[in-house]
Each structure stands twice: as structure tokens, then as C-alpha cells.
Amino acid sequence: MLYGAGKQRLEDGLLLGAVLIQGSNLFTGTAEQPYAVALRDKNNYVDLSGLGRIRWTLRASGLHVVHPIVRLPDGTWLLGEHADGGNQFESHTFEHNVSEQRWIRLDINKVVTLGPRVPEPVDVVKARQLEQEFATARGVWLESRQVDLTKVDAVGFADLMPGSGHGYGGYIGMGPIEVYGKKVPR
């Protein structure tokens, strides 16, 4: 599944909004907004706790990086703090444990991270109050121990920057994605 503002533009070799499908690879230089791509097994959740990990191969240009994303069974989307970038001239393979990072809530429709909602305007007093709240357990980031990764509904990646078109200005070229975890029947 493709998420973000430009998702309604392409399929199989045509421009699918944020992603150009090129065989088994994805090219994101034409993404006009941040985007996310997620995969799921329709029959099983995946347990990514403990030694569960993601392995992906990508090329990145400009300042683009990909962050892992997960959807929990209750529909909550989270974006991982871990990010992988690369070299525009060659692909690199990255592998990391999913449970060894902090997470932040993600608005999957806009592909933007979420913090506490505060009515505007934010003046100096409100800003200080927010800083104090962020410093406590009610902060924006969820530590790995606060996230139950035993039943993950979908796994994927997000790039929080729009692409810059074809060429070397800024894109992600995503190759194979592998997810290692235990199957958990739905």
C-alpha cells in the first residue's frame, strides 16, 4: 500500500503518485509530498519483538533517508527513529533490529509525525509547558519497551521529504525489503 498526498497517480510501470514501480524496485523522485509504503500478510501478523528485524537495499540521493514504519493491530501507525540513507551511485543493504529504537506516532494519510495536540496560538507560557511535558513520560517519543511489537499488522518505510524529480537532486531507489519475525495468525 502507498500512503501520502500523491498516491493516486500510478500503477505497474506508470507513475503511482509518490512511487514509480520498476520491476521489483521503487523510485520516489517524483513524489510531490512525503510518502510511505507498507506491506502486510493478509493471513498473519508478524512478531517483531526481540530479534525481529528489517533488511532493505536502497539508493538514496540528496538528503533523503527512509525510516521504518509499522501499523499495530489497533490501527496506530508508528515511525521508527532509525534512518538509512545512502549513495546515489550504488545500492547499499541495511539491516536493523526493529525493537531497538524509539518510535513516534505517524499520521499515515499525510505522512507526518504527530506530537501532542495543542490549541493555537502557542505563546511563551504554553511553549514552556510543552517543553516540560515533552521531558516527562508524556513526551512525543515512545521507547521500545512502550511499544508492543508482538502483533504487527503492516511493515514498511517512509521518506519525510518530497522528491526532486528525475536526476540526482533527491530520491529513494528502494530494492528488496525483507522482514524477519515470527508469524502470528490473525
N, CA, C and O of each residue as an XYZ file, in Angstrom:
744
protein
N       0.837     -1.173      0.000
C       0.000      0.000      0.000
C       0.890      1.247      0.000
O       1.946      1.282      0.632
N       0.440      2.236     -0.709
C       1.141      3.505     -0.795
C       0.326      4.558     -0.058
O      -0.894      4.622     -0.209
N       0.998      5.381      0.737
C       0.324      6.402      1.527
C       0.968      7.753      1.279
O       2.153      7.838      0.955
N       0.190      8.796      1.431
C       0.680     10.156      1.277
C      -0.161     10.914      0.273
O      -1.091     10.362     -0.316
N       0.166     12.167      0.082
C      -0.665     13.064     -0.721
C      -0.704     12.713     -2.199
O      -1.721     12.966     -2.847
N       0.343     12.149     -2.757
C       0.373     11.913     -4.203
C       0.091     10.489     -4.610
O       0.458     10.094     -5.716
N      -0.543      9.702     -3.769
C      -0.655      8.271     -4.013
C      -1.531      7.866     -5.185
O      -1.413      6.731     -5.648
N      -2.397      8.723     -5.689
C      -3.343      8.305     -6.708
C      -2.821      8.399     -8.131
O      -3.627      8.478     -9.058
N      -1.511      8.395     -8.351
C      -1.034      8.640     -9.713
C      -0.451      7.465    -10.482
O      -0.225      7.648    -11.678
N      -0.172      6.247     -9.929
C       0.455      5.260    -10.817
C       0.310      3.792    -10.492
O       0.015      3.423     -9.355
N       0.519      2.954    -11.492
C       0.488      1.512    -11.308
C       1.373      0.827    -12.332
O       1.410      1.226    -13.496
N       2.083     -0.200    -11.903
C       2.911     -1.079    -12.723
C       3.635     -0.382    -13.869
O       3.244     -0.503    -15.030
N       4.678      0.338    -13.535
C       5.491      0.996    -14.538
C       5.028      2.403    -14.863
O       5.718      3.144    -15.562
N       3.869      2.768    -14.361
C       3.380      4.128    -14.535
C       3.609      4.856    -13.232
O       4.021      4.242    -12.248
N       3.361      6.107    -13.203
C       3.634      6.910    -12.028
C       2.531      6.780    -10.985
O       1.438      7.308    -11.192
N       2.782      6.093     -9.868
C       1.800      5.872     -8.796
C       1.964      6.952     -7.739
O       2.182      6.648     -6.566
N       1.860      8.210     -8.147
C       1.980      9.319     -7.210
C       3.387      9.468     -6.719
O       4.208     10.112     -7.371
N       3.683      8.889     -5.588
C       4.988      9.036     -4.976
C       6.002      8.042     -5.512
O       7.203      8.231     -5.321
N       5.555      6.997     -6.171
C       6.449      5.886     -6.444
C       6.317      5.412     -7.888
O       5.205      5.188     -8.367
N       7.424      5.261     -8.572
C       7.451      4.637     -9.882
C       7.870      3.194     -9.676
O       8.950      2.924     -9.150
N       7.025      2.275    -10.087
C       7.321      0.854     -9.937
C       8.151      0.428    -11.138
O       7.722      0.554    -12.285
N       9.349     -0.078    -10.856
C      10.253     -0.515    -11.907
C      10.629     -1.962    -11.624
O      11.642     -2.223    -10.975
N       9.821     -2.907    -12.106
C      10.041     -4.313    -11.788
C       9.825     -4.533    -10.311
O       8.723     -4.316     -9.807
N      10.867     -4.964     -9.601
C      10.751     -5.182     -8.150
C      11.311     -4.002     -7.355
O      11.447     -4.090     -6.135
N      11.636     -2.905     -8.029
C      12.185     -1.723     -7.357
C      11.185     -0.571     -7.383
O      10.270     -0.542     -8.207
N      11.374      0.369     -6.476
C      10.539      1.565     -6.407
C      11.425      2.793     -6.543
O      12.484      2.862     -5.918
N      11.014      3.754     -7.344
C      11.724      5.020     -7.496
C      10.802      6.130     -7.010
O       9.640      6.189     -7.412
N      11.312      7.017     -6.141
C      10.449      8.001     -5.491
C      10.799      9.448     -5.823
O      10.338     10.361     -5.137
N      11.585      9.673     -6.838
C      11.988     11.036     -7.167
C      10.837     11.937     -7.562
O      10.941     13.157     -7.439
N       9.742     11.363     -8.033
C       8.608     12.176     -8.470
C       7.595     12.418     -7.359
O       6.539     13.000     -7.608
N       7.894     11.988     -6.153
C       6.975     12.205     -5.026
C       6.883     13.695     -4.732
O       7.885     14.347     -4.438
N       5.680     14.217     -4.816
C       5.482     15.650     -4.587
C       5.276     15.976     -3.118
O       5.295     17.145     -2.732
N       5.083     14.967     -2.305
C       4.854     15.118     -0.869
C       5.564     13.966     -0.165
O       6.004     13.024     -0.825
N       5.686     14.023      1.164
C       6.190     12.854      1.888
C       5.306     11.644      1.576
O       4.123     11.804      1.277
N       5.863     10.451      1.643
C       5.119      9.247      1.298
C       5.568      8.093      2.183
O       6.597      8.162      2.855
N       4.774      7.039      2.162
C       5.108      5.810      2.883
C       4.633      4.628      2.053
O       3.648      4.722      1.322
N       5.343      3.521      2.175
C       4.979      2.282      1.509
C       4.960      1.205      2.583
O       5.905      1.081      3.363
N       3.882      0.425      2.623
C       3.767     -0.637      3.637
C       3.310     -1.934      2.988
O       2.571     -1.942      2.003
N       3.773     -3.022      3.572
C       3.430     -4.363      3.118
C       2.814     -5.124      4.288
O       3.127     -4.865      5.450
N       1.926     -6.074      3.956
C       1.339     -6.885      5.020
C       0.990     -8.263      4.496
O       0.778     -8.450      3.298
N       0.934     -9.216      5.396
C       0.493    -10.574      5.110
C      -0.980    -10.635      5.491
O      -1.324    -10.387      6.647
N      -1.850    -10.960      4.548
C      -3.277    -10.930      4.849
C      -3.715    -12.022      5.817
O      -4.808    -11.939      6.377
N      -2.892    -13.040      6.025
C      -3.264    -14.135      6.919
C      -2.598    -14.081      8.291
O      -3.051    -14.744      9.224
N      -1.533    -13.303      8.423
C      -0.751    -13.299      9.658
C      -0.303    -11.905     10.051
O      -0.084    -11.037      9.206
N      -0.171    -11.715     11.352
C       0.597    -10.592     11.881
C       2.039    -11.066     11.899
O       2.310    -12.231     11.609
N       2.963    -10.183     12.234
C       4.352    -10.584     12.426
C       4.808    -10.092     13.795
O       4.551     -8.951     14.180
N       5.485    -10.969     14.516
C       6.058    -10.627     15.821
C       7.470    -10.108     15.576
O       8.365    -10.871     15.213
N       7.665     -8.804     15.776
C       8.966     -8.175     15.566
C       9.652     -7.836     16.880
O      10.645     -7.108     16.895
N       9.132     -8.356     17.975
C       9.780     -8.121     19.268
C      11.080     -8.925     19.321
O      11.322     -9.778     18.466
N      11.883     -8.661     20.290
C      13.130     -9.407     20.448
C      14.070     -9.198     19.283
O      14.567     -8.092     19.070
N      14.320    -10.262     18.522
C      15.291    -10.199     17.425
C      14.658     -9.934     16.066
O      15.331    -10.076     15.045
N      13.378     -9.550     16.022
C      12.737     -9.220     14.752
C      13.497     -8.099     14.061
O      13.928     -7.141     14.703
N      13.658     -8.226     12.748
C      14.450     -7.212     12.042
C      13.940     -6.973     10.627
O      13.170     -7.757     10.072
N      14.398     -5.869     10.072
C      14.104     -5.485      8.696
C      15.429     -5.375      7.953
O      16.430     -4.897      8.487
N      15.403     -5.828      6.714
C      16.580     -5.706      5.849
C      16.092     -5.134      4.523
O      15.142     -5.647      3.932
N      16.740     -4.081      4.062
C      16.358     -3.493      2.786
C      17.576     -3.007      2.051
O      18.615     -2.718      2.645
N      17.428     -2.920      0.734
C      18.504     -2.449     -0.129
C      18.002     -1.202     -0.835
O      16.912     -1.198     -1.407
N      18.808     -0.138     -0.792
C      18.349      1.112     -1.382
C      19.499      1.962     -1.884
O      20.661      1.777     -1.522
N      19.119      2.904     -2.737
C      19.989      4.009     -3.141
C      19.281      5.265     -2.683
O      18.054      5.341     -2.740
N      20.025      6.238     -2.237
C      19.421      7.497     -1.802
C      20.228      8.648     -2.374
O      21.455      8.593     -2.458
N      19.515      9.685     -2.763
C      20.170     10.865     -3.310
C      19.759     12.074     -2.486
O      18.685     12.106     -1.884
N      20.631     13.057     -2.472
C      20.345     14.256     -1.688
C      20.354     13.910     -0.205
O      21.174     13.108      0.243
N      19.458     14.504      0.546
C      19.377     14.270      1.988
C      18.311     13.243      2.351
O      17.919     13.156      3.514
N      17.840     12.474      1.396
C      16.760     11.529      1.637
C      17.217     10.328      2.451
O      18.295      9.777      2.232
N      16.371      9.939      3.394
C      16.558      8.741      4.207
C      15.208      8.063      4.363
O      14.164      8.699      4.217
N      15.233      6.772      4.661
C      13.992      6.050      4.938
C      13.969      5.631      6.400
O      14.986      5.248      6.978
N      12.796      5.714      6.971
C      12.545      5.284      8.339
C      11.604      4.082      8.283
O      10.721      4.037      7.427
N      11.772      3.114      9.173
C      10.802      2.013      9.213
C       9.468      2.513      9.761
O       9.428      3.408     10.605
N       8.386      1.928      9.274
C       7.058      2.209      9.814
C       6.386      0.887     10.141
O       6.653     -0.130      9.502
N       5.516      0.906     11.134
C       4.712     -0.263     11.487
C       3.287      0.186     11.790
O       3.053      1.296     12.268
N       2.345     -0.706     11.500
C       0.960     -0.481     11.909
C       0.635     -1.551     12.941
O       0.801     -2.746     12.694
N       0.173     -1.104     14.093
C      -0.208     -2.012     15.165
C      -1.637     -2.510     14.933
O      -2.365     -1.915     14.139
N      -2.054     -3.584     15.604
C      -3.394     -4.139     15.368
C      -4.542     -3.157     15.607
O      -5.613     -3.306     15.018
N      -4.331     -2.158     16.462
C      -5.398     -1.182     16.731
C      -5.440     -0.071     15.673
O      -6.232      0.863     15.794
N      -4.595     -0.164     14.641
C      -4.587      0.829     13.570
C      -3.586      1.955     13.765
O      -3.448      2.810     12.890
N      -2.881      1.975     14.898
C      -1.874      3.012     15.166
C      -0.672      2.813     14.251
O      -0.142      1.708     14.134
N      -0.252      3.889     13.607
C       0.956      3.874     12.789
C       2.089      4.519     13.578
O       1.897      5.546     14.229
N       3.267      3.912     13.517
C       4.453      4.446     14.176
C       5.596      4.523     13.183
O       5.719      3.681     12.294
N       6.437      5.545     13.343
C       7.631      5.720     12.533
C       8.836      5.556     13.445
O       8.898      6.167     14.512
N       9.793      4.735     13.031
C      10.990      4.490     13.827
C      12.012      5.597     13.686
O      12.124      6.237     12.641
N      12.752      5.810     14.754
C      13.799      6.837     14.758
C      14.958      6.463     13.833
O      15.612      7.343     13.274
N      15.212      5.172     13.671
C      16.309      4.698     12.825
C      16.096      5.180     11.386
O      14.969      5.156     10.892
N      17.142      5.608     10.723
C      17.030      6.047      9.337
C      18.227      5.543      8.538
O      19.354      5.515      9.032
N      17.964      5.147      7.302
C      19.023      4.714      6.398
C      18.998      5.593      5.161
O      17.942      5.853      4.584
N      20.158      6.037      4.771
C      20.326      6.798      3.543
C      21.353      6.080      2.708
O      21.584      4.887      2.901
N      21.963      6.768      1.805
C      22.933      6.036      1.009
C      23.670      6.905      0.034
O      23.937      8.084      0.268
N      23.982      6.284     -1.046
C      24.807      6.861     -2.078
C      24.020      6.773     -3.373
O      23.493      5.712     -3.706
N      23.934      7.862     -4.101
C      23.129      7.872     -5.317
C      23.689      6.992     -6.425
O      22.971      6.673     -7.374
N      24.943      6.595     -6.329
C      25.559      5.829     -7.399
C      25.574      4.328     -7.166
O      25.830      3.567     -8.100
N      25.306      3.884     -5.948
C      25.306      2.441     -5.688
C      24.323      2.097     -4.581
O      24.042      2.908     -3.698
N      23.812      0.888     -4.648
C      22.861      0.410     -3.644
C      23.608     -0.111     -2.429
O      24.707     -0.654     -2.543
N      22.997      0.063     -1.267
C      23.536     -0.457     -0.017
C      22.449     -1.262      0.681
O      21.268     -0.926      0.599
N      22.854     -2.319      1.364
C      21.912     -3.124      2.133
C      22.071     -2.784      3.597
O      23.183     -2.761      4.124
N      20.948     -2.520      4.255
C      20.913     -2.175      5.677
C      20.039     -3.188      6.395
O      19.037     -3.660      5.857
N      20.432     -3.512      7.613
C      19.627     -4.428      8.429
C      19.658     -3.906      9.856
O      20.712     -3.512     10.355
N      18.504     -3.902     10.514
C      18.465     -3.438     11.904
C      17.344     -4.124     12.669
O      16.330     -4.527     12.098
N      17.553     -4.247     13.979
C      16.526     -4.807     14.850
C      15.438     -3.769     15.056
O      15.723     -2.616     15.380
N      14.207     -4.175     14.868
C      13.075     -3.264     14.960
C      12.844     -2.822     16.398
O      12.462     -1.678     16.642
N      13.071     -3.711     17.341
C      12.748     -3.411     18.743
C      13.789     -2.535     19.433
O      13.596     -2.159     20.589
N      14.880     -2.202     18.760
C      15.945     -1.412     19.385
C      15.931      0.035     18.910
O      16.963      0.565     18.499
N      14.785      0.665     18.963
C      14.710      2.066     18.570
C      13.504      2.732     19.214
O      12.609      2.073     19.743
N      13.510      4.045     19.154
C      12.357      4.794     19.637
C      11.376      4.970     18.485
O      11.743      4.876     17.313
N      10.117      5.228     18.843
C       9.050      5.363     17.854
C       8.291      6.651     18.096
O       8.228      7.151     19.219
N       7.716      7.183     17.026
C       6.877      8.369     17.109
C       5.607      8.075     16.307
O       5.650      7.391     15.284
N       4.479      8.602     16.785
C       3.224      8.375     16.082
C       3.270      9.042     14.704
O       3.905     10.079     14.511
N       2.569      8.407     13.752
C       2.595      8.853     12.366
C       1.175      9.026     11.845
O       0.341      8.132     11.988
N       0.905     10.174     11.243
C      -0.342     10.372     10.506
C      -0.086      9.794      9.117
O       0.586     10.417      8.295
N      -0.622      8.604      8.859
C      -0.298      7.892      7.625
C      -0.880      8.570      6.391
O      -0.337      8.415      5.297
N      -1.960      9.310      6.536
C      -2.565      9.967      5.374
C      -1.745     11.148      4.886
O      -1.707     11.416      3.685
N      -1.091     11.856      5.791
C      -0.239     12.989      5.416
C       1.235     12.614      5.444
O       2.073     13.337      4.906
N       1.553     11.485      6.071
C       2.922     11.028      6.299
C       3.714     12.122      7.007
O       4.750     12.584      6.529
N       3.189     12.515      8.160
C       3.866     13.447      9.058
C       3.791     12.882     10.470
O       2.838     12.187     10.824
N       4.799     13.187     11.266
C       4.815     12.705     12.641
C       3.887     13.543     13.499
O       3.599     14.699     13.190
N       3.424     12.938     14.585
C       2.449     13.583     15.458
C       3.004     13.796     16.851
O       3.683     12.928     17.400
N       2.719     14.930     17.409
C       3.028     15.218     18.803
C       1.727     15.511     19.515
O       0.653     15.299     18.952
N       1.802     15.989     20.733
C       0.569     16.329     21.428
C      -0.134     17.484     20.724
O       0.504     18.412     20.227
N      -1.438     17.406     20.693
C      -2.222     18.476     20.056
C      -2.402     19.628     21.040
O      -2.864     19.431     22.164
N      -2.036     20.813     20.611
C      -2.133     21.996     21.462
C      -2.873     23.073     20.680
O      -2.502     23.383     19.548
N      -3.925     23.649     21.279
C      -4.629     24.713     20.567
C      -3.710     25.916     20.336
O      -2.902     26.273     21.194
N      -3.848     26.515     19.188
C      -3.067     27.710     18.858
C      -3.707     28.923     19.510
O      -4.886     28.827     19.851
N      -3.068     30.014     19.709
C      -1.647     30.211     19.452
C      -0.810     29.674     20.613
O      -1.282     29.547     21.743
N       0.441     29.366     20.296
C       1.370     28.914     21.325
C       2.198     30.125     21.741
O       3.017     30.629     20.972
N       1.975     30.576     22.951
C       2.739     31.710     23.459
C       3.897     31.181     24.301
O       4.101     29.969     24.375
N       4.635     32.048     24.916
C       5.808     31.662     25.698
C       5.419     30.741     26.854
O       6.120     29.765     27.123
N       4.330     31.031     27.531
C       3.901     30.195     28.666
C       3.549     28.791     28.190
O       3.969     27.803     28.792
N       2.767     28.702     27.095
C       2.411     27.384     26.553
C       3.652     26.643     26.067
O       3.762     25.433     26.265
N       4.567     27.335     25.446
C       5.790     26.708     24.942
C       6.597     26.098     26.087
O       7.108     24.986     25.956
N       6.716     26.806     27.198
C       7.442     26.256     28.357
C       6.717     25.041     28.920
O       7.354     24.057     29.295
N       5.392     25.104     28.981
C       4.603     23.975     29.472
C       4.813     22.747     28.577
O       4.981     21.634     29.075
N       4.802     22.958     27.249
C       5.035     21.855     26.323
C       6.415     21.245     26.515
O       6.556     20.022     26.520
N       7.418     22.069     26.671
C       8.777     21.565     26.890
C       8.839     20.697     28.131
O       9.496     19.657     28.125
N       8.161     21.109     29.201
C       8.144     20.309     30.430
C       7.429     18.982     30.201
O       7.879     17.944     30.686
N       6.319     19.007     29.466
C       5.594     17.770     29.178
C       6.423     16.828     28.322
O       6.414     15.618     28.546
N       7.146     17.373     27.335
C       7.974     16.542     26.486
C       9.084     15.872     27.281
O       9.511     14.769     26.942
N       9.545     16.517     28.315
C      10.625     15.971     29.132
C      10.144     14.829     30.023
O      10.961     14.063     30.535
N       8.844     14.703     30.213
C       8.297     13.627     31.047
C       7.919     12.440     30.175
O       8.159     12.451     28.967
N       7.336     11.429     30.774
C       6.913     10.226     30.052
C       5.812     10.514     29.035
O       5.552      9.685     28.163
N       5.167     11.665     29.129
C       4.127     12.019     28.168
C       4.715     12.623     26.904
O       3.994     13.234     26.114
N       5.995     12.461     26.708
C       6.661     13.072     25.563
C       6.212     12.491     24.235
O       5.340     11.624     24.179
N       6.814     12.977     23.183
C       6.466     12.587     21.828
C       6.994     11.195     21.498
O       6.302     10.413     20.847
N       8.196     10.879     21.934
C       8.834      9.614     21.583
C       8.383      8.487     22.486
O       8.208      8.671     23.690
N       8.194      7.309     21.890
C       7.883      6.093     22.640
C       9.141      5.236     22.660
O       9.690      4.904     21.610
N       9.590      4.885     23.841
C      10.745      3.991     23.953
C      10.326      2.598     23.492
O       9.140      2.269     23.513
N      11.284      1.784     23.079
C      10.971      0.458     22.554
C      10.152     -0.378     23.535
O       9.295     -1.154     23.112
N      10.397     -0.235     24.823
C       9.648     -1.012     25.814
C       8.189     -0.577     25.914
O       7.371     -1.305     26.476
N       7.847      0.598     25.380
C       6.477      1.107     25.407
C       5.651      0.662     24.198
O       4.450      0.926     24.142
N       6.276     -0.002     23.242
C       5.588     -0.405     22.016
C       5.516     -1.926     21.964
O       6.539     -2.607     22.051
N       4.302     -2.455     21.822
C       4.101     -3.898     21.721
C       4.255     -4.311     20.257
O       3.365     -4.073     19.440
N       5.371     -4.919     19.939
C       5.662     -5.341     18.574
C       5.379     -6.822     18.352
O       5.872     -7.403     17.385
N       4.590     -7.444     19.233
C       4.310     -8.875     19.104
C       3.255     -9.183     18.046
O       3.160    -10.325     17.595
N       2.462     -8.194     17.640
C       1.466     -8.370     16.580
C       1.486     -7.129     15.684
O       0.693     -6.205     15.867
N       2.386     -7.122     14.733
C       2.487     -6.001     13.808
C       1.668     -6.344     12.564
O       1.846     -7.404     11.963
N       0.773     -5.436     12.189
C      -0.141     -5.664     11.075
C       0.491     -5.348      9.723
O       0.214     -6.047      8.748
N       1.329     -4.320      9.635
C       1.979     -3.934      8.386
C       3.358     -3.367      8.701
O       3.582     -2.801      9.771
N       4.273     -3.527      7.758
C       5.654     -3.061      7.904
C       6.036     -2.349      6.610
O       5.638     -2.765      5.522
N       6.810     -1.278      6.736
C       7.244     -0.592      5.532
C       8.254      0.491      5.830
O       9.015      0.411      6.794
N       8.246      1.520      4.973
C       9.186      2.617      5.140
C       8.514      3.926      4.752
O       7.528      3.947      4.015
N       9.067      5.006      5.262
C       8.584      6.350      4.917
C       9.775      7.253      4.653
O      10.831      7.125      5.274
N       9.579      8.159      3.724
C      10.534      9.229      3.447
C       9.765     10.514      3.729
O       8.731     10.762      3.109
N      10.249     11.318      4.641
C       9.526     12.510      5.078
C       9.802     13.739      4.218
O       9.424     14.853      4.580
N      10.470     13.530      3.067
C      10.771     14.641      2.158
C      10.199     14.343      0.779
O      10.212     13.192      0.344
N       9.697     15.360      0.084
C       9.280     15.133     -1.304
C      10.501     14.900     -2.182
O      11.609     15.320     -1.847
N      10.291     14.232     -3.301
C      11.372     14.019     -4.252
C      11.638     15.271     -5.063
O      10.895     16.249     -4.980
N      12.706     15.232     -5.848
C      13.048     16.402     -6.660
C      12.994     16.091     -8.147
O      13.577     16.815     -8.955
N      12.308     15.030     -8.513
C      12.188     14.665     -9.923
C      13.262     13.664    -10.315
O      13.940     13.092     -9.461
N      13.404     13.465    -11.594
C      14.436     12.551    -12.091
C      15.785     13.254    -12.013
O      15.864     14.475    -12.151
N      16.822     12.497    -11.795
C      18.149     13.076    -11.633
C      18.622     12.886    -10.208
O      18.066     12.075     -9.469
N      19.639     13.624     -9.819
C      20.289     13.370     -8.537
C      19.931     14.350     -7.435
O      20.632     14.397     -6.425
N      18.888     15.121     -7.581
C      18.522     16.097     -6.562
C      18.033     15.486     -5.275
O      18.400     15.950     -4.196
N      17.216     14.461     -5.358
C      16.719     13.835     -4.153
C      15.675     12.775     -4.428
O      14.616     13.062     -4.986
N      15.980     11.531     -4.031
C      15.054     10.422     -4.222
C      15.505      9.231     -3.384
O      16.594      9.218     -2.811
N      14.643      8.251     -3.335
C      14.976      6.933     -2.806
C      14.739      5.933     -3.927
O      13.702      5.975     -4.588
N      15.673      5.052     -4.142
C      15.520      3.912     -5.039
C      15.500      2.682     -4.157
O      16.555      2.201     -3.744
N      14.309      2.161     -3.860
C      14.174      1.039     -2.920
C      14.166     -0.280     -3.677
O      13.396     -0.471     -4.618
N      15.029     -1.176     -3.252
C      15.085     -2.523     -3.808
C      14.348     -3.487     -2.896
O      13.316     -3.137     -2.324
N      14.871     -4.700     -2.757
C      14.187     -5.709     -1.943
C      14.048     -5.304     -0.473
O      14.935     -4.675      0.105
N      12.919     -5.680      0.107
C      12.656     -5.494      1.534
C      12.376     -6.871      2.121
O      11.536     -7.612      1.610
N      13.082     -7.210      3.192
C      12.866     -8.484      3.875
C      12.523     -8.200      5.327
O      13.141     -7.350      5.967
N      11.534     -8.915      5.839
C      11.110     -8.763      7.221
C      11.306    -10.106      7.910
O      10.791    -11.124      7.448
N      12.050    -10.114      9.016
C      12.329    -11.332      9.756
C      11.622    -11.261     11.106
O      11.936    -10.409     11.937
N      10.684    -12.148     11.312
C       9.932    -12.207     12.560
C       9.150    -13.500     12.604
O       9.249    -14.332     11.702
N       8.381    -13.661     13.649
C       7.558    -14.876     13.795
C       6.148    -14.598     13.290
O       5.580    -13.542     13.567
N       5.577    -15.567     12.532
C       4.196    -15.438     12.097
C       3.265    -15.589     13.295
O       3.456    -16.454     14.150
N       2.253    -14.723     13.333
C       1.217    -14.808     14.366
C      -0.117    -14.814     13.627
O      -0.464    -13.818     12.992
N      -0.878    -15.914     13.693
C      -2.144    -15.968     12.962
C      -3.080    -14.822     13.362
O      -3.113    -14.419     14.525
N      -3.830    -14.305     12.401
C      -4.800    -13.228     12.655
C      -6.001    -13.775     13.385
O      -6.931    -13.028     13.691
